[in-house]
């Protein structure tokens, strides 16, 4: 069964850091690009960041550029999101999503994890 | 950057009725790289349609997608109780991967 399991969310003060992880199973992880998508309380979906199969291509939403860093470890079937300088507006449910192909463009998100919640509050 | 605008914001219908959801792009989409997702309360989004009109694996044939260029439609031919949810369109032909703001389909 194809599965994505996120972890690492929690309560963090504004300005602090948090690292999210996503462990994949049931498919050949290093064949596919991966994404982080977030959803603020009562809000819609917002793409956060994506990374190609070999980490050669990476993209960020303008709202997180310079503060968040996406990475992957294909040997561990894992995707990461390092979030620094967190703000109240970063508070959301963060989903890990598998792309249907190996690069960032031209491939939709065909598998989603259940998400991990990030709360930013003093 | 391409902006996707979904309409209506909320659609109130009864089971058995036909639902038509719209997604309009601010500029013509490359090769119809348009997907639709369904999200039920407390659940992750689920892929319904990709390539504007191809159904994802396991999606019932009452769901259909159509359109090209800037105007796209998700149609649910005959609503089942489990179809009441929020629906998002997404353009995946460029980075960033933009989502529409969503249409909430609620029971009338």
HADDOCK unambig.tbl for C-alpha pairs under 7 A between the chains (distance, minus, plus):
assign (segid A and resid 44 and name CA) (segid B and resid 101 and name CA) 5.67 0.50 0.50
assign (segid A and resid 44 and name CA) (segid B and resid 102 and name CA) 6.48 0.50 0.50
assign (segid A and resid 45 and name CA) (segid B and resid 99 and name CA) 6.46 0.50 0.50
assign (segid A and resid 46 and name CA) (segid B and resid 99 and name CA) 6.67 0.50 0.50
assign (segid A and resid 47 and name CA) (segid B and resid 97 and name CA) 6.11 0.50 0.50
assign (segid A and resid 47 and name CA) (segid B and resid 98 and name CA) 6.70 0.50 0.50
assign (segid A and resid 59 and name CA) (segid B and resid 95 and name CA) 6.93 0.50 0.50
assign (segid A and resid 61 and name CA) (segid B and resid 96 and name CA) 6.43 0.50 0.50
assign (segid A and resid 105 and name CA) (segid B and resid 92 and name CA) 6.15 0.50 0.50
assign (segid A and resid 105 and name CA) (segid B and resid 93 and name CA) 5.38 0.50 0.50
assign (segid A and resid 105 and name CA) (segid B and resid 94 and name CA) 5.14 0.50 0.50
assign (segid A and resid 105 and name CA) (segid B and resid 95 and name CA) 6.22 0.50 0.50
assign (segid A and resid 106 and name CA) (segid B and resid 33 and name CA) 6.57 0.50 0.50
assign (segid A and resid 106 and name CA) (segid B and resid 92 and name CA) 5.45 0.50 0.50
assign (segid A and resid 106 and name CA) (segid B and resid 93 and name CA) 4.55 0.50 0.50
assign (segid A and resid 106 and name CA) (segid B and resid 94 and name CA) 6.82 0.50 0.50
assign (segid A and resid 107 and name CA) (segid B and resid 92 and name CA) 6.09 0.50 0.50
assign (segid A and resid 108 and name CA) (segid B and resid 35 and name CA) 6.77 0.50 0.50
assign (segid A and resid 108 and name CA) (segid B and resid 50 and name CA) 6.94 0.50 0.50
assign (segid A and resid 108 and name CA) (segid B and resid 92 and name CA) 5.84 0.50 0.50
assign (segid A and resid 110 and name CA) (segid B and resid 47 and name CA) 5.76 0.50 0.50
assign (segid A and resid 112 and name CA) (segid B and resid 44 and name CA) 6.47 0.50 0.50
assign (segid A and resid 112 and name CA) (segid B and resid 45 and name CA) 6.84 0.50 0.50
assign (segid A and resid 113 and name CA) (segid B and resid 44 and name CA) 6.75 0.50 0.50
assign (segid A and resid 114 and name CA) (segid B and resid 43 and name CA) 6.82 0.50 0.50
assign (segid A and resid 114 and name CA) (segid B and resid 44 and name CA) 5.43 0.50 0.50
